[in-house]
Amino acid sequence: MKSRRNVSSRKSILSWVLGLLGLGALSTAYIDPGSGSFIIQAAVAAILGSVLLIRAFWKQIVAMFSRKPKSPEDETPPATPSG
């Protein structure tokens, strides 16, 4: 039973790959330099945006994965105004 399912899966994958390779012959697309630079610009912006987002929330990310829970003794009490 398992080998029959495996053969069926392989046939399915092979037919998808051959179908996708066949579609490439019909394509007559052209990417001009302006489109290429826009794609590069979007990729760089996504990478830098991800870095800045991680940097902004780094303490929360570390706290989420840390094993030591926060205890009330570690927190400093709020300052009272002297007056």
Phi, psi and omega in degrees: 000317181293320181291327179294320179293322180294318179294319179296320179295317179296319178296320179296314180296317180297319180293323177296315181297314179295323177295317179292325177293325178292329180289336180295331181290334182277345185281132176233044183279155178222131177253112180281168183301326179296318178292321179296317179291328176294320178295317178296317179298318179294321179294316179295319179296321179294318180294312181293323177296321177295318179298315180293324178294317178295320180296321182291325184251022186300317182296320178292324179293315179295319180296327180292327183260359180281151182272333185277117179285154179287134177254152181296335180292332183289335184277142177274143180290154180292145181287138177264138180290133178270138186212000000 
